[in-house]
Amino acid sequence: MTITSHDDVPTTVLDGAVKDYSRDKVYVLTAIFLAVLTVIEVFTYTAPDFPLWAEELLIPVLMILMAVKLFTILYIFMHLKFDKPILTRIFYSGLLLAMFVYIAMLAAFRFWF
Amino acid sequence: MAETLTSRPTLADADAHQAHAHIDADTNTGISNTKLGMWLFLASECLLFGGLITTYLLYRRPLEGPTPDEIFDIPFTSTSSFVLLMSSLTMVLAVSAIERGEHQRMRVWLGATAVLGATFMAGQIYEFTVFAREGLGFTTSRFSSAFFTLTGFHGIHVTVGIIMLVSVVLLSLRGKIPEHKAESVEIVGLYWHFVDVVWVVIFAVVYLIPT
């Protein structure tokens, strides 16, 4: 079959062509994992005296949970794990530049003192 | 120029059963310019939201008006966060559906994503209304200005995402998204997931870390 433009391609050409798609299970398990991490985050608020995140440990624990959630979404949902490495490098360039610039800004404003 | 129907491979044609399935574009990088452009845009968005979050961190201790600890309703915001998180799942399932050529299922998942996004926005509008009623306006304090600017910008991004989702559903209904254009759904998905990523950071840094 020949066609003359991309718009002529029927939209249903592959309907039902692939019945089993194993990556969907990975997505659902990832969402459950993210939901569990969110519940733990909320526990840091509802049970602030729990030894794992009591006092000075609270901020590091929240930062770790946040980072795990962030990279899980980036690698699984946004396909960085499955895609070309150049996309990871592009995104990290922006992320690291932002972190460098704003850590410098926070330091200039003596945020930690 | 005439081309055969099978000259443009889809993910389902190639190796959809494999964990690392993807199609190379006809570019030097093997990535389509649209997708590359979206990732560059998202990288630049890190600078925008980084600036807004940093400003919030500097100004989060108000000199007047209510403090964050007094005004935030963490259980309510946690529910909103959960809703947005689940919208990422429905979004990725929509991308998965179009990669298999399942248009109807893709539209259902995209619709679900838009509804979850709208629910999140309704929650944010309700939260802003409660804050205003309790005396926290945009110009009440440096904290309120930084907070409303940060969460407001995020809300605008969610709203734009909802418009994009609805547009894709409408285009699909008109038969404008065949399998070889499945990447357009993935690109909308990238934007949507990034909005979720930003909220993951906002939820931890703004709402959960006590002042």
Interface residues (C-beta under 8 A of the other chain):
Chain A: M1 T2 I3 T4 H6 D7 V9 P10 T11 T12 V13 L14 D15 G16 A17 V18 D20 Y21 S22 R23 D24 V26 Y27 V28 T30 A31 L34 A35 T38 E41 V42 T44 Y45 T46 L58 I59 L62 M63 L65 M66 K69 L70 I73 L74 I76 F77 M78 H79 F82 D83 K84 I86 L87 I90 F91 S93 G94 L95 L97 A98 M99 V101 Y102 M105 L106 F109 F111
Chain B: A2 E3 T4 L5 R8 T10 A12 D13 A16 H17 A19 H20 A21 H22 T29 G30 I31 K35 L36 W39 L40 L42 A43 S44 E45 C46 L47 F49 G50 G51 I53 T54 L57 L58 I74 P75 S78 S81 F82 L85 M86 S88 L89 M91 V92 L93 S96 E99 R100 G101 E102 H103 S172 G175 K176 I177 P178 E179 H180 K181 E186 G189 L190 H193 F194 D196 V197 V200 V201 F203 A204 V205 L208 I209 P210
